[in-house]
Every structure is written in C-alpha cells, then in structure tokens.
C-alpha cells in the first residue's frame, strides 16, 4: 500500500505519523469543554462528536462519540469499527466533497489537551519476549535455567492494576517498598533505588467474551494498540517475586500513548512469529502472521539535559502475539471485557542496543550505559525522562502512535520510613 492522499495537506508528508492510512483514535478537549472522541489526521484532530451531531457519522448507535472514552464504540464490534474507518477514509480523502463542512470541525493538535483514550477494565501484563526473558533469567538463575520449563509452551503473565494505567506525560513518583539486598540480614522499607522502564506494546480488547476463544477470534476482538511503559521497581521485585511474581514492583504506574492505532492501519505490516522450538497446543497455534513490523525506540534524558537514544528494536521480536495472549487468557473461561488492556511484555532484540529495559541494558547494574550528556545510568534517577516511540514504515508513509513519555519525581516522605 502507498500513501493515501488527504485534503488535510499536513497528512501527506511521508514522515507524518498520522496520514490518511493511519487515522488513530483518541480523546481530546479544548479549554474547559468536555473530553470527547477524535481522530488524528496530519496536524489536526477531527471532532467526531461534532461530526455525529452534523449527521456525518450515523453508525446506528446513539451518541457513540459524545463520550470521554472509546469504550462505547468498541463494544459495537468489528463490523461497526470497519464501517467507521471506511466512512472516515471517504470523508478525509483528497477527493472528498465534504471538505468545506469538515474544516469547521477540525482542531489543531497544538490547541488540544489529550486524555486517556479508553476506560481500562482490567490490565494484564505478559512476559512474552524471548530475548528479554532469556536475559533476565540468565541474570537471576544462570544461562542453563534462563527460561522456566513452561515458557516455550504458553505466554506467561500476571494480573496488574487497571487503576495504575496513566496517560503519557503523567509524572511518575518513585515508589517506596520492601527492599532486601543479597547481603542484608532483613528487609528495610525505603524508596526503590533500581527503578526501571519497560518498552511494550499494549493491545486493547474491544468486545466481551465469556467463553474461551481461539487465536483467530482473539485477533478479531482486538480493537487496536498503544505504546506501553510498564514502570518496574527491580529491587522491590527481587525481594517479593518468589513464589508468585510481581506485585508492588509493578503497581506504581503503567503509561500508555494517547492514540489508539487500529488493526486495520497495521494490517500491511503483519509478520510471522519466530520458529517454534516446541509445537504450540491447538488453542495457541499460529494460523496467520500475527505480529507487526513496528520500529520502536527508547530515549532517556536527564533533567535539563538532551536525550540519548538508548535502544532500538522491533515488535516482530516477540515470541507470542497479542492474539495468542488473549486466547490463552480466555482459555480457562476467564471473561474478557471491553477495555481490557494486555501488555506485550518487554520487547527486546538479540543485540545489546535492542534491549527494552535498563535491567538488560546495564546487565543488572554491572554495566552502566553511557549517555550523550556525559553521564551514565544503571537505573533511573530522579528527574530522568523516558520517551518511547513507535512507527511502522510503508511505501511513502508512516504509521505513528504518538510518544509515550514519563518523568521520574523523587519519592515523597513516607510515614513508615525507616
């Protein structure tokens, strides 16, 4: 597919993250007006509430876009999703006869405030990148026991906190927790000293399911994707994770990018999962290419310093797709709901500069990474900002997600500090 031309001229540049090929969904407000649904096109946002009121988007549902989130539209199902995209493509096409009417319903990105684009029902994070799992397992258990016996047979995950999901740009407060180093005789309660980011892709479940679903149905249930940073306190995790896994170490915050990129926009970038060391069981078996060729970048900037690109990788490095994660999640009969968020797990490649977390990049702190500012980092320091970016590159066009950012604030004083 090549670049689709729009009458919104800013959308027609090959480096624009929001061309007509993309049309990602978000929630925005202007001044004191209420948040409502919009679609990004070039450097503008099309107000879908206004379009609906003008009779330009009658999808058979009452007030689908006069909402502070996309959940109502998501619950309508993939046929309505496809119908909406088809209508938007026609309205915003270079040959559209509706340009004059739509120009009045446009808002500049620069004058809009963005909000969390969906209401998070539940949040589940997976551990589905083989390079990441191998690196972390090697650090903690040695190379011979890097992957647990079940890892190559199913996507491992844990249930997180929906309440912890925040919009990109939200400051992240350094968490307190129980810490116990290898030479400590007992734990202490203190701010995390080994705070980290995790580069992930988040899949948003669009429709409910009360029964187990296969991989193909699971893929159809996914409404779209966001960039996701699952902030992690590695020292809290090291003490608490045996035997049940992360808990407080992952409860501080999970940042997501502001725009939901639809599956339809990513369809030209589908690619296959890696070769399987063991055949997967039938309910998880690959039926079609289920990953996407999405370039991902991590930048780290100390306070008042320039940013350094510390990692570049690609979503195609994942071992399990989001559809396989969703199918596995539902396999016990677990109900899935509109607005469920599934974190992919840290996305790392085979090379050192492709690792999606400081834990890997600094090899547990033993090999601090150099920044362009002349400083070095093993883990995040107060004032540091992390920026995740992602883009799929087509023939003369770019599918972007919008940045996923967060800055680290110092831990607040705690009434139970040591």
N, C-alpha and C positions, 0 to 999 in steps of 0.2 A: 504494500500500500504506500502511496505517496502522500505528500502534504495536501490536505483538503483546504481549498481557498474559502475564506470568510470575508464578509463585508466589514468585519472588525479588523482593520488592517494590521493592528499590532499582533494579531494571532497568526500572521502569515510568514513570520520570520522563522528560519529553521531552528534557531536556538530558543524560541519562545516555549516555555514549559506548558502553556495552556492553549494549544492550537485547536482548531475545529475537530481534529482527530481525538482529542482528549475529552473535554467537557467534564471536568471533575466537579463533584457536588460538595458544597459547604454551607455554613450558616453564618450570616453576617448581620450587622446592624449599622445604622447611620445616626450619629448624635444620640438622642435619647429615645429613638424609635425602638420597637421591639425586635429581637432577633427573628430572622426568617430565612427560608431556603433560597439559595442562589447557585448559579453555575458559573465557573470561571471561563472566560474566553479572552485571550490576549491579556491586556492590562485592565480589563473591565470585568464586572460581575453583572450577570443578567438576573434581575429580581424576579424570581419565579412566583412569588406571591402576587406581584403586580401583573405578571403575565396571566395568571389564573383568573384574577379579577377582571382582566380585559377580555376574557374568553379565548385566549390564545392557547391555553393548555387544559382542555377539558378531557380528563382521563377517566371519567366515570366515577370519581370519588369526591367527596365533599371536603373542600379546603385541605388538600393534601400538602400545600406548600406554605400555608399560613401557620407554620409550626416552628418551634425553636430547635428542631432536630429533624432528621430524615426518617425516623422510625415508622411513621405512618405510611409514607410512600414505600418503604422497604417491605412492609408487611403485605403489600398488594401482590407481590410475586414477580417473577421474571418476565411474564408477558407484559405487564404494565411498565416494568423497567425498560424493556425493549421499545415499547411504544413511546415512552418519554424521550428516549435517546433519538429515535427516528424523527420525532417532531422537532426536537432541538436542532438536529442536523439540517433540516429543511429551513427552519426559521433563521439560522445563522449562516447559511450558505451564501456565497458571493452573489448568487442569482436570486436570492430571496426577495419577494415583493413586500415583505413586512418590515424592511429596514427602517423606514420612517417612523413606524409605530414603536418598534423595539428600541430605537435610540433613546427615547424618553424613559425607558425602563432600565437603563444601564447605570451602574455606579462604578466609579473608579476604585481600583484596589486601594489606592493611596488614601482614600477618604472613608474606608470601611473598617470596622472592627470585626475580627473573626471570632467565632465561638466554637466550642466542641461540636462537631457536625452530627453526632448521633448520641442517643441516650444509651449508655453502656448497661446492658442487662447483667451479664456475668463476664468475667475475664479469666482466661486460661492461658498459661504460658507453656510453651513446649521447649524441648531440648533436642532439636531435630537437625542440627548441623553437624555433620560427621567430623569436620576438621576442628571445630570448636570443642565438641565432646571428647575427641581424642587428645587435644592439647590439655584441657582441664583434667581429664582422667590421668594423663601421664604425670602431671604435676602432683596430683593428690595420691595416686595409687601405683605409679610406675607404668612404663610402656606396656608391659605384659598384661596388665589389668586395666588398661585405659578405658575400654568400653565395657559396661556391665553386660552380662550374658543376654539380656532381653533387648539391647539397644538396636540390633540389626533386624529385629522382628516386629517392632512396633514403635510408634512415636511416643516417647516418654514426656509427660507433662505434669503440671501441678495447678491447682486452682488458686488464682490470685484474688485480689480485691478490686471489684469494679469501682469502689469509692476512691481508689488511688489513681485512676486514669485522669490525666490533665491535658489541657491543650498545649501545643508547642508555644514556647515563650514564657510559660509559667516558671518562676524561680523555684529551685529545689533546695529545701533545707537539709543540711547534713543531719542524718539520723543518729539518735542515741541507741545503744543496745548492749547486750551482754557480750563481752569480749574475753577470750582466753587464749593467749599465745601458747606455743608448744613448751615454753619453759616456765609458764605460770602455774602455781600450785592451785589457784582457784580463780574463778571468773571475776571480772570487775564490770561496773556499769559506766560507760563512757561514750563520747561521740565516735562514730566509725572513722578510722584512720585509713581505711582501704576502700574508699567509695569509688564506684566504677559506673560506666555506661555499658549498655549492650545494644548493638546495632541489629534491629529486627524489622520484619515486615508484619503488619497486623492485618488479619482477614476479618471482615465484618459479616456476620451471619444475617441474612436478610429475612428469612422466613422460618417459622416454627417447625419443629418436628418432634413428635412424641414417641417415635419408633426408631429402631436402628436404620441407618441409611447406608447405601453403598457409595463408592467413591464418585461415580458419575452423578448421582443425586446430590451428594455433598457439594460437588463443584457447582452445580446449578443453584444451590442455596446461598452461595457466597455473593453478597451484593457488591463488594469492592474491597480496596486495600488502602492502608495508610502506612507511612513510616512509623516505627515504634521504637522508643528507647526505654528499656526495662532497667531503670537505675538499680544498682545492686551494691549492697554493703558486704564486701567479701569477708571481712573479719567477723561480722555477726554471723554470716552464713557458715563459716568454717566451724564455729562452735555449736550452732543449733541444728545443722542439717542431718546429723545422724540420729535416728534412722529414717526420718520421714521427709527430709528435703527442706527447701527454702520456706521460710515463714516471714519473720520480721525483716530479714535481709532484703526482701523484695517488696515490702509493704509501704515504703516511703512514697514512691510516685512512679507512674508509668506515663511517659509523654507520647502523644500522637500528633502527627502532622494535621493541618487544618482542612485538607481537601481529600475527599474520597475518590480515588481513581477506580473507575468501573472495570469489571472483567472485559466488557466489550472493547474498551480502549486498549487493553493489554493483549487482546486476542492475537494480533500479528506477532507477538513476541513469545509465544509459548515455546517451551523447550522441554526435553525429557529429563527425568530424574536420573541419577547415576546408575550404573550397572549394579545389580543386587548381588551381594555375597551369598545370601540365602534367599530363596524364593519367598515372597510375602504370602501370608494366608489370603484366602479369596476375598475377604471383606476389605483388604488394603491393597490389593494388587493393582498396579498401573494399568489403565485402559487406554490412555492417550497421553500426549505430553502435558504435564500438569504444573510445571514450573514456568517462570518467566525470565527472560533475558533483561534484567534491570541492573544497571550500574549503580553502585552505592558508594558513598564517600563519607568519611568522618573527619571533621575538623575540630581542633582543640585550640582555644585562645585563652591564655592567662588574662587576668583583669588588666585592662588598659594596654594590652599587647596585641600584636597581629596574630591571626590564626595560622596554624600549621595543619596541613593535610596529613593525618597520621595513619589513615587506612583507606584502601580502595578494594572493593570486592564486588560480587555479583550474586543476586538471588538464586541464580542457577546452581550455586554451590550446595544448596540444601539437599539433604538425603530424602526427606519426606515433604510432600506438598501440603498446602493448607487443606485441600480436599481430603487427603489421607488423614490428616489430623482431625478434621471434623468427623469423618466416617468412624475413626477409632473412638472419638469422644462419645459418639452416639451408640456405640456397639453394645453397651450394657443395658441400653434402654434409657440412658440419660436424656431427658428432654433438652432440646436446644431451642433458644428463643431469639426473636428479632432483637438485634443489638448485641448479641454475644460477640465478644472480641477474642480472637485467637492469635497469640503471639507466636511467630515462627520459631523462636529460639535464635540465639546469636548466629549471625551469618558471617562465617569466616572462610577464607580460601586456604590453599595449601602453603602459600608463601607468607613470610613474616609480616610484610606490609599489607596483607589481606585479612588480618585478624580483626574481628569486630568487637573487641573489648580490651581494656588496659590490662586486665589479668593475663591475657595471652600476649599482648604486645610487649609487656615488661617481664614476661615469664614469672609471674607471681611477685614482682618487685625486684627480682635479682638482676634484671637488665633494663634499667630506666631508659626511656626513649627521649631523644633529643628534639627540642622544639626550635623553630626558626628564631625565637626570641633570645636564644642562648640558654634558656632554662631546660630542665629535664623533668619528666614525670614518670612515676611508677603507678600512682593513683591520683584521683582528682583532688585538687586543693581548693580552698575557699576562693571564690572569685572566678574560677575557671568557667568557661562557657563551652558547650559541646553542640556542634551543628551536624545533623545527619541530613544528607541529600540523596535523592534517588531519581533516576531518569532512564527511560527506555528510548533508544535512538532508532528511528525509522529512516525511510528514504526521504531526506529533506525535512524531517520534523522531529520533535522531541515530546515525549510524554513525561511531564514532571509531576511531582507530588506536593511541592511546597516544602520548605525546610521544616525539620523537627529540631527545635532548639531548647536549651535549658541552661541556666547558670546556677552555680553552687553557692548557697548562702551558708554562713557559719552556723553551727549548731546553737540553738537558744539555750539559755540557762535552764537546768532541769531540777525539779525539787528533790529528786533522788540521786543527784550526782554524788560521786564518792567524795 
